[in-house]
Amino acid sequence: MSNRPQDPTKRAAPPDFEQVFAEVAAPLRAYLRRSTTVHDADDLLQETLIRFLESPRSETLDLRACRKYIFRIASNLLRDHWRAKKRARAFESRLRMQEAEAIDAETELAIHIELDRALDMLSERERAMLWLAHAENYTHREIASALGLRAGSVRVLLFRARRKVAAAIGPKEES
């Protein structure tokens, strides 16, 4: 091993934490918030960032790779969270009531409740895939990487999840 300093032009310095935080915090919180409760989302956000900072990989990644790595950590933490804690129906109804109070138009409320009902019919993985695809604009490869799946599987699973949501919110026949 030589003691010569490395040539700084060969590799860009990894971004500092403030730069990574500014890039990732809001979309990561939104992703976690959509997948769980406000309190749990904040806890998972903190745990994600702590694990990222403790990881030796965090010092060698560029900004885009840091973002992907952080979302991967968050997805793994979410998966662990879902396995450890099942949401109680009473808490879900309180959350829906709070969200319903914030919506002023009756039509928007009906659409929101219908969409929530449709999303509740999906698995956590399907909700996470839909969020990453439509809210975060992730590619199938990026979703596969974040959730530990193959890109081809993501394509099929996303199609099925979209079809389930469409069927649940589609036109209802009146009897």
Secondary structure, DSSP 4 states (H G I P E B T S, - for coil): ---PPPPTTTSPPPPPHHHHHHHHHHHHHHHHHHHS-HHHHHHHHHHHHHHHHHSGGGGT--HHHHHHHHHHHHHHHHHHHHHH-PPPHHHHHHHHHHHHHH---HHHHHHHHHHHHHHHTS-HHHHHHHHHHHTS---HHHHHHHHT--HHHHHHHHHHHHHHHHHHHSPPPP-
